[in-house]
Amino acid sequence: MLAVERMQEILHWLRERRVATVEELAEKFDVSGATIRRDLERMERNGLLQRTHGGAVLMEGSGQDAPFLLRQAQSRQAKERIARAALTFVQDGQTVLMDSSSTTLQLAPLLGQRSGLTVVTNGLRAAEMLGECGNIQVLCTGGRLRENAVSLVGGTAMAFLANIQVDVAFISCRGFSIEAGATEGSIEEAELKRVMLAHARRKVLLCDYSKVGEVFLHKLIDAKELSGLICENVLPEDARAYLEQHGVQVIQA
């Protein structure tokens, strides 16, 4: 089990029991106490839990599904490569739409390399990073702040998006396959991302290895309707051929 997967399981354990000891977690995951203590230290730094003598307790408001801070840490180098490849889809003076995902977030600081951009996002962290670039006009969707404290969703956000048209939209997802397309676990995120895609001339999916082959409940878009797919070098050759046959630009970063 990868460290980030173990930390996600620790969060699930804490949501059910509110408190856990190092000893019981070490036994549950069949690892050493030292390994669990390192996990807990990292999670505490990310604001996900509070360490206690011999264990940890869950922090209030630490999120409900795949906490953003864990997802942001997962496969960071791969996500950075994906973001660098995504920058090739952006030209000076364009309008760009970004979702609030941890993968797309890696693109935000790179957009400062282009001039005259207007960027729309429902992500608070992305907006903050974009604002620091200094040469980008940043627009936030507004809306209700989700429990994860990083994304804005709901009717206000969708109404804002319904009245704009952008050159390119960058989104991520929870799962991607040729058969199911891009899928999402949260209905609110899915509804918002479908509106984003409907109002973009080019639709680019950013997808790290953990998403490929996974399928979640809410569909975002058919695979063949994408303009571009940027992923790690794990896409089966027949899947790549299918996408390219339908005019989807595939970049394996």
Buried (B, 14 or more C-beta within 10 A) or exposed (E): EEBBEBBBBBBEBBEEEEEBBBEBBBEBBEBEBEBBBEBBEBBBEBBBBBBEEEBBBBBEEBBEEBBBBBBBBBBEEBBBBBBBBBEEBBEEEBBBBBBBBBBBBBBBBBBBEBEEBBBBBBBBBBBEBBBEBEEBEBBBBEBEEBBBBBBBBBEEBBEBBEEBEBBBBBBBBBBBBBEBBBBBBBEBBBBBBBBBBEBBEBBBBBBBBBBBBBBBEBBBBEBEBBBBBBBBEBBEEEBBEBBEEEEBBBBBB
